[in-house]
Amino acid sequence: MVDLNERHELLYTSSPIAALPIEILSLVFHEVQRTRRATGKPMIPHVEITLSHVCRHWRAVALSLPSMWCVFQHSYAPWYGPVRPTRERLAVYLERSGDHPFDFWIDFKTNEPVYQWLLFPLLEIALPHLHRFRVLHLLSNANHSLKEFAEQLAGASVPLLEICAICPDNNRTHEFKMASLVANKANIFRSGAPSLKYLRIDETSMCGFLPPLNAIVHLRIEVRRTALPTLIPNTAFDAIVSLPNLETLSHSSELFELQEYSGSVPKEPIRANKLKHFRSANILITIYALSHVVAPSLESITINGVDSVNEDGQLSIPNHVAFPSLRIVAFTRGRLNSPRHGPNLQKLMACMLNVEELLFWGKTRDQNATEDTFRALLGTDSAPSPWEKIKKATLNIPFSSPTEILLYHQFIAAKPNLEVLRVPPRCLELPTFLQGVPPHIDLRAIDESEPPLPLCWVPGPDWLDTEEDPFLSYCRVFE
């Protein structure tokens, strides 16, 4: 009687694929792995494990390829599979990957007490290999403070590290000596991280997991789940936005103590010579940046507004600001205060005369706020809109009444250079809407598979990197 393993071998040797040269088979393995990872959803069991268990020949080929074992992913989620073999699997991946650059993606957001028996032992296994890590992506929560790990990382050498995300998301931040916080005061990787380009941190990371920032190109600072944000003085924000290599800055939290709370005001303009993309979900931070930052290379901004609901005593953008390179402006929905038609919006439009693309995501719970801001973007006879160069627009505003449909038509009429218009899918089913769209405009439905904002980076599996992007959560399409 032929056992199961022998049967697999017989089936394989009789298959045409058995005649493939090892070089070709290796390319096939890598393509299968790449395609599966591109979906953003991990296969359980993982592709490389499945391939290595087909037959002896395939196993030998898979084990001979260090690049097949250089990405380790794990999430503490019920659908991800058993957690107890995780340590053994990581040790095997580290061994089989040899000296190949290694990617380490971990998501331990759980209420289970797994830190001492599972999470920290995983990190201990990884520590001796940090010198070849290309990615260190670690999400946790208040149940796992990672304090011991921070101490281990203080003097670690990470010459190859390009992508780093460490978000402990503690309920209580450590005591801050705020006056001494500066952008180059590293808590970890103090011996240097020369290749580090992408960094994602939360407010607790800045207390104990801040790496050297001089090489950073893409920086995300986000409040994730903590109820009480820590206030950081203006000087820290000034140092961050003026980092020498910074091209993208995404700031979604209320971390910084600003002028309204007696924060310092810079005596000289803050130079951000390489900054290309700026995202801010806080009106005060947006006004502060627009007022004090000189960014000659700025190409896109993503904001939820520049005028508060209550305009009494609000900060004002100076009249002299200018961003000549800015081409894309995106308005998202705000959490609390809705963006309103006010003097700062008028100044914003006047200082960005070369805008070619507008993305406007209306607020579903406050239709009046949506219409107020949108009318300001349209312009009036007394205050015409300076944004006449717009070629592409994404407009997500209500369309259930003739007045709302008229807003779309007025926008189209006021933008003579408009070439592409994206609207909610159901708009395309309304004859009253279609009648007001000239035939030369490329009319499209907003496709949720496309990036809803001008800045949407995914350095790794989207199930680990975008599931908490607060800006994307504001971009729900009207139905």
SVG drawing of the C-alpha trace seen along z (x, -y; Angstrom):
<svg xmlns="http://www.w3.org/2000/svg" viewBox="-35 -92 61 94">
<polyline fill="none" stroke="black" stroke-width="0.4" points="0.0,0.0 1.3,-3.4 1.3,-5.9 0.2,-9.5 3.7,-11.0 4.6,-8.5 1.3,-9.2 2.2,-13.0 5.6,-12.2 4.1,-10.0 1.6,-12.7 4.3,-15.3 6.7,-13.3 3.9,-12.6 3.1,-16.3 4.5,-18.5 5.7,-21.1 8.2,-18.5 10.3,-19.1 10.7,-22.8 14.3,-23.9 15.0,-25.0 15.5,-28.6 12.1,-28.7 10.4,-27.0 12.0,-29.6 10.6,-32.4 7.1,-30.8 7.4,-30.5 8.3,-34.1 5.5,-35.3 2.9,-33.2 4.2,-34.7 4.2,-38.3 0.7,-38.0 -0.7,-36.7 1.0,-39.5 -0.4,-42.1 -3.9,-41.2 -3.1,-42.6 -4.6,-39.5 -2.3,-36.8 -2.9,-33.3 -3.2,-30.8 -1.1,-28.7 1.4,-31.0 2.3,-30.5 5.9,-29.6 4.9,-26.9 2.3,-25.4 4.8,-25.3 7.4,-23.6 5.0,-20.8 4.0,-19.7 6.9,-17.3 10.6,-16.7 11.7,-18.5 9.6,-21.6 10.7,-21.6 14.3,-21.5 13.9,-24.4 11.9,-26.5 14.5,-25.9 17.3,-26.9 15.7,-30.4 16.4,-32.7 14.2,-35.4 11.2,-33.1 11.5,-33.3 12.4,-37.0 8.9,-38.3 7.3,-37.4 3.7,-38.4 1.5,-37.8 -1.6,-39.2 -3.3,-38.3 -6.6,-37.7 -9.0,-34.7 -8.9,-34.2 -5.1,-34.2 -4.7,-30.7 -3.0,-29.3 -0.6,-31.5 1.5,-29.1 3.7,-27.9 4.5,-31.6 7.9,-31.6 9.0,-28.5 7.9,-29.8 9.8,-33.1 13.0,-31.2 12.6,-29.1 12.1,-32.1 15.1,-33.9 17.3,-30.8 16.1,-30.1 16.4,-33.7 20.1,-33.6 21.6,-37.1 18.8,-38.4 17.1,-41.7 14.2,-40.8 10.7,-42.3 8.9,-41.9 5.2,-42.7 3.4,-42.2 0.0,-43.3 -0.7,-42.6 -3.7,-44.7 -5.5,-42.4 -7.0,-42.5 -5.5,-39.1 -2.6,-38.9 -0.1,-37.5 2.8,-39.9 4.9,-37.9 4.4,-34.4 4.2,-35.3 4.9,-38.8 8.1,-39.6 9.6,-36.2 9.0,-36.9 10.8,-40.2 13.6,-38.6 14.1,-36.1 14.1,-39.0 16.6,-41.2 19.9,-39.5 18.8,-39.9 17.9,-43.6 21.0,-44.4 19.4,-43.0 15.8,-44.1 14.5,-46.2 11.0,-46.5 10.1,-46.7 6.3,-47.1 4.9,-46.6 1.4,-47.6 0.3,-47.0 -2.0,-48.5 -2.4,-49.5 -2.1,-45.9 1.4,-45.6 3.6,-48.6 6.7,-47.3 8.8,-49.0 11.3,-46.2 11.6,-46.1 12.4,-49.8 15.3,-49.3 16.6,-46.6 16.3,-48.8 18.1,-51.8 21.6,-50.7 20.5,-48.4 22.2,-48.7 19.8,-48.9 21.9,-49.9 19.3,-48.4 16.1,-49.5 13.9,-51.5 10.4,-51.2 9.6,-51.4 6.2,-51.6 6.1,-51.3 2.7,-52.2 2.3,-51.0 -0.9,-53.0 -0.6,-53.2 -3.6,-54.6 -1.1,-56.6 1.8,-58.3 5.1,-58.5 6.1,-61.6 7.4,-64.1 10.0,-66.7 8.5,-68.7 11.0,-71.5 13.8,-69.1 12.0,-67.3 13.6,-68.0 13.3,-66.1 16.8,-64.6 16.6,-63.3 16.3,-59.6 15.2,-57.0 16.0,-54.0 18.5,-53.1 20.8,-55.7 23.8,-54.3 22.0,-55.5 19.4,-54.4 20.9,-55.8 18.5,-54.1 15.3,-54.8 12.9,-56.6 9.3,-55.8 8.2,-56.1 4.8,-55.7 4.4,-56.5 1.7,-57.4 1.8,-59.8 3.3,-57.2 6.1,-56.4 7.4,-59.9 7.9,-59.2 10.0,-56.1 10.3,-54.8 11.6,-57.8 14.4,-56.8 16.8,-59.3 14.8,-61.4 17.4,-63.1 17.0,-60.6 13.1,-60.4 11.3,-61.1 7.7,-60.0 6.4,-60.6 3.0,-59.7 2.1,-60.8 -1.3,-59.6 -3.4,-59.3 -4.8,-55.8 -7.0,-54.9 -5.8,-56.9 -8.5,-59.2 -6.2,-61.9 -3.5,-63.2 -0.2,-64.5 0.6,-68.1 3.9,-68.8 5.2,-72.4 5.4,-74.2 9.1,-74.0 8.9,-70.2 6.6,-70.6 8.9,-73.2 11.8,-70.8 9.8,-68.0 8.4,-69.9 11.9,-71.3 13.6,-67.9 16.2,-68.1 14.8,-65.2 11.1,-65.3 8.8,-65.0 5.5,-63.8 4.1,-64.7 0.8,-63.3 -0.4,-64.5 -3.9,-63.4 -3.8,-64.1 -4.1,-67.0 -0.6,-66.6 0.9,-70.0 0.4,-73.0 -0.3,-75.9 -0.6,-79.7 -4.1,-79.5 -2.8,-77.8 0.2,-80.2 2.6,-78.2 5.6,-79.9 5.6,-81.7 8.6,-81.3 10.5,-84.5 11.7,-83.3 9.9,-81.3 10.2,-77.5 12.0,-76.2 10.6,-72.9 12.4,-72.9 11.7,-69.3 8.1,-69.0 5.8,-67.8 2.7,-66.5 1.1,-67.6 -1.9,-66.1 -3.5,-67.6 -6.8,-66.8 -6.5,-69.6 -7.5,-73.2 -5.2,-74.9 -2.2,-72.9 -3.2,-73.6 -3.3,-77.3 0.0,-77.3 1.7,-75.4 0.3,-77.6 1.2,-80.7 4.8,-79.9 6.1,-77.2 7.9,-78.0 7.5,-75.0 8.4,-75.9 8.1,-72.3 4.7,-71.6 2.5,-69.7 -0.6,-68.6 -2.4,-69.3 -5.1,-67.3 -7.1,-69.1 -10.6,-69.2 -10.8,-73.0 -9.1,-76.3 -12.1,-78.1 -13.7,-77.0 -17.4,-76.8 -17.0,-79.6 -14.8,-82.2 -14.5,-84.5 -10.8,-84.9 -9.6,-82.2 -6.1,-82.3 -5.7,-84.0 -3.6,-83.0 -1.3,-86.0 -2.0,-87.6 1.5,-87.1 1.7,-83.3 2.3,-81.6 2.6,-78.0 3.4,-78.3 4.1,-74.5 0.9,-73.3 -1.3,-71.4 -3.7,-69.2 -6.0,-70.2 -8.1,-67.7 -10.9,-68.5 -11.8,-65.6 -14.7,-65.4 -13.8,-66.7 -14.5,-64.8 -15.9,-67.6 -15.7,-71.2 -16.9,-71.4 -15.0,-73.4 -16.9,-76.6 -16.8,-79.4 -14.5,-82.0 -11.7,-84.4 -9.0,-81.8 -10.5,-79.7 -10.5,-82.8 -6.8,-83.4 -6.0,-79.8 -7.4,-79.9 -5.7,-83.2 -2.3,-81.9 -2.6,-78.7 -3.3,-79.9 -2.0,-76.9 -4.3,-74.2 -5.2,-71.7 -6.9,-69.0 -9.6,-69.3 -10.9,-66.5 -13.9,-67.4 -15.4,-64.9 -18.6,-66.4 -19.7,-65.7 -22.7,-63.4 -24.0,-64.5 -23.9,-68.3 -25.2,-69.1 -25.2,-72.8 -21.4,-72.7 -20.8,-70.9 -22.7,-73.4 -21.2,-76.4 -17.6,-75.3 -18.5,-74.1 -20.1,-77.5 -16.9,-79.2 -15.0,-77.0 -17.4,-77.8 -17.0,-81.5 -19.6,-84.3 -20.0,-87.5 -18.6,-89.4 -15.8,-86.9 -15.0,-84.8 -13.0,-81.6 -9.3,-81.9 -9.2,-78.2 -9.9,-78.3 -7.1,-76.0 -8.7,-72.9 -8.5,-70.0 -9.5,-67.1 -12.1,-67.0 -13.6,-64.5 -16.8,-65.9 -18.6,-63.9 -21.5,-66.0 -25.3,-65.2 -27.4,-65.0 -30.9,-64.3 -32.4,-67.7 -32.3,-70.1 -30.3,-72.6 -27.6,-70.0 -27.5,-69.0 -27.2,-72.7 -24.0,-72.9 -22.4,-70.3 -23.5,-72.1 -22.3,-75.5 -18.9,-74.0 -18.6,-72.6 -19.6,-75.9 -17.0,-77.8 -14.1,-75.6 -13.4,-76.1 -10.4,-73.8 -12.1,-70.8 -11.3,-67.5 -12.1,-64.8 -14.9,-64.7 -15.4,-61.9 -18.8,-61.8 -20.8,-59.3 -21.9,-56.4 -25.6,-57.1 -25.1,-60.6 -24.5,-58.9 -28.0,-57.4 -29.7,-60.8 -30.8,-62.4 -31.1,-65.8 -27.4,-65.6 -26.2,-64.3 -27.9,-67.1 -25.6,-69.6 -22.3,-67.9 -20.7,-68.9 -19.7,-66.0 -16.0,-66.9 -15.7,-66.1 -14.6,-62.6 -17.3,-61.7 -16.4,-58.9 -17.9,-57.2 -15.8,-57.4 -14.2,-54.0 -13.4,-52.9 -10.5,-50.8 -8.7,-54.0 -6.8,-56.1 -9.4,-58.6 -6.7,-61.1 -3.6,-62.5 -1.3,-60.9 -2.0,-57.2 1.2,-55.2 1.3,-51.5 4.8,-50.3 3.5,-46.9 0.4,-44.7 -2.6,-47.0 -4.2,-44.8 -1.4,-46.1 -0.7,-49.6 -4.0,-51.2 -6.5,-49.7 -6.2,-52.6 -5.4,-55.5 -7.7,-58.1 -7.8,-60.2 -9.2,-57.3 -12.0,-56.8 -13.3,-60.2 -13.8,-59.3 -17.1,-57.5 -19.0,-58.0 -22.6,-59.4 -25.2,-56.9"/>
</svg>
